[in-house]
Amino acid sequence: DGDISNTHPDWKNRVTHDAPGSQGDHGDHIAGTLIGAGNRDPKGRGQAWGARNYYRSVYALVNNMSQHYNRDSVLITSTSYSNGANAGYTAFAQQHDQQVLDFPGLLHVFSSGNAGSGWYTITGGHKVGKNVIAVANSNDEDVANNSSSRGPAHDGRIKPDVAAKGTRVYSTTDLDPSGYNTKTGTSMSCPHVAASLAQLYQAYKEINSVTYPPSDLMKNVIMNTADDVGNTGPDYIYGWGRVNNLRAVEMLEDQAYFTDSIANAGNNTHTLAIPADLKQAKIMIYWHDVTATVGAGTALVNDLDMIIITPANDTLRPWVLDPTAGNIGNPATTGIDRLNNMEQIVLDDPVAGNYTIKINGFNIPQGDQNYWISYDYIGEEITVTYPFGGEHLVPGEIEKVRWDAAEGPGTFRVEYSLDSGMTWNTIAPAAGSFVRFAYWTIPQNMTKDAMVRVTRGSISDVSDFTFNIMPVPENLTMADLCQGQALFDWDSLPGATSYIVYALGNMYMEPVDTVTTHFYNFFNLPVGVSNWYSVASVDAQGTVSRRA
């Protein structure tokens, strides 16, 4: 993806270099989205900011995966580079698929490419592998960028697999040696998904007290819990939808999945007790398929079928897409899938009762075949996802309030409180039924007791915890410097009664002192070493600002 700087404070002591450098800041930007700590600018913090990054050239990484997996504990790769548009099932695709089979915790994540809005524009045979993930580029309103490559794969399989934000992503750069900039592309959406998976891997590890999760389960979970955007069902623009890590981690917490295996022509039956009052239930089967022959016209080898029998004895079949010319952009229908190693059945407003899942080993020349089934139950509840609580917002800045909710009629009322929910003020009186965000200009107040509330009909949710609204100290400067000593000052902030002083520690910015002055003197500083410092304001009620 490009070189990663050794000097950027956002990943201090968390990057291992094992490759020569290259020009540009492509790799730096990706690394910041993956693991950036936001040490210099909290707004630039990445998604998996507690993770470590292992940087190596892609071919060396792939050709030495056994070493990296077993010695270096590399479980997720994030790769944003092209390798030939619409190249079919290549030797590179085969190699990546086989590695995922060989190393059960490994998952390869790729950008889908930036080859524009035409069909069959995924940039690389490796990206259309069956056991990997290819990521589309959408903006923060879930609209696909026109440059984002589209599927299907050469044989009509669903690609990309999922979508994530890749438009106007703010992340690290080495063009300003320790700065940040904004970029757009699937190179930016790919690390969002890789970092989301890192969070899910950690969650699974903690929930189940294991070293790592099975990657076939994790790919199932991240696809089945994705928000359906674009056409109803899967499509060749967004895949299975925009990644929703809240729903994914809830699935892991609820252990809403199970596994089994099946032989050729075998039949397995599973019973799912679907509770009352659901708006939707999504059931997905996924299996890591064995590798196909290089150049195979149809890449799928082991073909499984899933149907569901309802309590009323109706038969439900999975989503299918028609990749033929003239139908390629049409919404999904239901039927029999002979192309993909995943199938999803969606039940809208399901009645409570026992549902029978039937799995058929339609054609398994290389088996037995292991598979995972996950189920996502979506009720009428609303979940405020941002601000969640504990954030440090700044008066006058524009934020997006975000929430999670099932599809359905009725608009959303969005409100904020400055006094822990005693009184409420309107942000958006009637956000559309398909909208899950509202723009909010932060009021000119200082409070540690802010909350937001989102309501549809009689259902509502509020931030789980209160958050802060407070101005950020400005004009932080080094007023004096001599050997081993530095004096910093900043503008005195009306309403602030004290300031928290921070210094960059071993990996992260850490508080070192609290003062009532608007200056601070550091002593005994190491000579010839880069040091980073910052400050946050505090008022008499204990409201804390974002770091400067």
Secondary structure as GFF3:
##gff-version 3
##sequence-region A 1 548
A	DSSP	three_ten_helix	9	11	.	.	.	ID=ss1
A	DSSP	beta_strand	15	17	.	.	.	ID=ss2
A	DSSP	alpha_helix	26	35	.	.	.	ID=ss3
A	DSSP	three_ten_helix	42	44	.	.	.	ID=ss4
A	DSSP	beta_strand	53	55	.	.	.	ID=ss5
A	DSSP	alpha_helix	58	63	.	.	.	ID=ss6
A	DSSP	alpha_helix	65	70	.	.	.	ID=ss7
A	DSSP	beta_strand	76	79	.	.	.	ID=ss8
A	DSSP	alpha_helix	91	102	.	.	.	ID=ss9
A	DSSP	beta_strand	107	111	.	.	.	ID=ss10
A	DSSP	three_ten_helix	125	128	.	.	.	ID=ss11
A	DSSP	beta_strand	133	138	.	.	.	ID=ss12
A	DSSP	beta_strand	162	165	.	.	.	ID=ss13
A	DSSP	beta_strand	169	173	.	.	.	ID=ss14
A	DSSP	beta_strand	179	183	.	.	.	ID=ss15
A	DSSP	alpha_helix	186	208	.	.	.	ID=ss16
A	DSSP	alpha_helix	215	224	.	.	.	ID=ss17
A	DSSP	alpha_helix	245	254	.	.	.	ID=ss18
A	DSSP	beta_strand	257	262	.	.	.	ID=ss19
A	DSSP	beta_strand	267	274	.	.	.	ID=ss20
A	DSSP	beta_strand	280	286	.	.	.	ID=ss21
A	DSSP	beta_strand	303	309	.	.	.	ID=ss22
A	DSSP	beta_strand	315	316	.	.	.	ID=ss23
A	DSSP	beta_strand	319	320	.	.	.	ID=ss24
A	DSSP	beta_strand	333	334	.	.	.	ID=ss25
A	DSSP	beta_strand	342	348	.	.	.	ID=ss26
A	DSSP	beta_strand	353	363	.	.	.	ID=ss27
A	DSSP	beta_strand	369	378	.	.	.	ID=ss28
A	DSSP	beta_strand	382	386	.	.	.	ID=ss29
A	DSSP	beta_strand	392	393	.	.	.	ID=ss30
A	DSSP	beta_strand	398	405	.	.	.	ID=ss31
A	DSSP	beta_strand	412	417	.	.	.	ID=ss32
A	DSSP	beta_strand	425	431	.	.	.	ID=ss33
A	DSSP	beta_strand	437	441	.	.	.	ID=ss34
A	DSSP	beta_strand	447	456	.	.	.	ID=ss35
A	DSSP	beta_strand	459	462	.	.	.	ID=ss36
A	DSSP	beta_strand	467	469	.	.	.	ID=ss37
A	DSSP	beta_strand	477	482	.	.	.	ID=ss38
A	DSSP	beta_strand	485	489	.	.	.	ID=ss39
A	DSSP	beta_strand	496	504	.	.	.	ID=ss40
A	DSSP	beta_strand	509	515	.	.	.	ID=ss41
A	DSSP	beta_strand	519	522	.	.	.	ID=ss42
A	DSSP	beta_strand	533	539	.	.	.	ID=ss43
###
